[in-house]
Amino acid sequence: MLLVEDNLVNQQIALGFLRHLGQEVVVASDGLEALTKVSEGRFVVLMDMQMPNMDGIDATRKIREMGGVFASVPIVAMTANASDEDRILCANAGMSDFQSKPITLAKLARILARSDHAVTCACPSVNDVGMAISNTRHQEIAEVLGQETLDELLETFFSDAAAILSSLSATMRQDDPKDLDSMLHALKGAASNVGFQEIANMAQALRHKLIITNSELLDLMRAVDEERRSLAA
């Protein structure tokens, strides 16, 4: 299994879930790295769409252009954007499947069950993992990866969120919409993956605004701080 994901929190959760499902996993942090690693073995590829250096769409096109076995290697899009437009974009690039984030144990089990049978998978049935998706996201992560790992992931999220929010404030003064959208996308994806859906929703809403006010940024900062204080209580 080749996991292509640039966000550390998302990467660690997907990596832990895949290992729980019996998979050997190789990790690439962007599309350029994925091009190198995909040629080193036979993989099912889990491909994030938005990444620095080379995004998942361009990486998929280049993998398909390699021909031979690479023309049919399973490439599954993983994205926090689940619109019809994104699905069409992924299909046109040559992706063989599409999965919305956050990634759960059950979703990964289904992906592996649909993949090439030559790939060894010690996957439980969907029924076996169904209980996980009925629990909260924190419970699922703790049950699969352990409470200590969950605590570490949450600490990483809050550290990354603080850096993103600081960068957002600076970028707002420079009026660069492209950079703002990239940062809000990263915050949305990481927040959703660790179960902070309100923060994810706020970040997504700001992505659709032409101008972000200081008040709206402060509201987002307060939401992150409230989650941190709630967990520390």
WOBELHU-V391206 format. One line per field, one symbol per residue. psi: psi as a letter, one per 30 degrees, with the letter a starting at -180 (. if undefined). A space follows every 10 residues. Layout:
psi: ???
This chain:
psi: kjjjkfkeee eeeeeeeeee ggkkkkkkfl eeeeeeffff lklkkjjkej llekleeeee eeeeffabff fgkkjkkjkf jhleeeeeee effgkflkkl lkkleeeeee eefflkffkk jhklleeege eefflleeee eeeefkeeee eeeeeeeeee eeeeeeeeee eeffhjeeee eeeeeeeeee eefggieeee eeeeeffgke kkleeeeeee eeeeeeeeee ff.
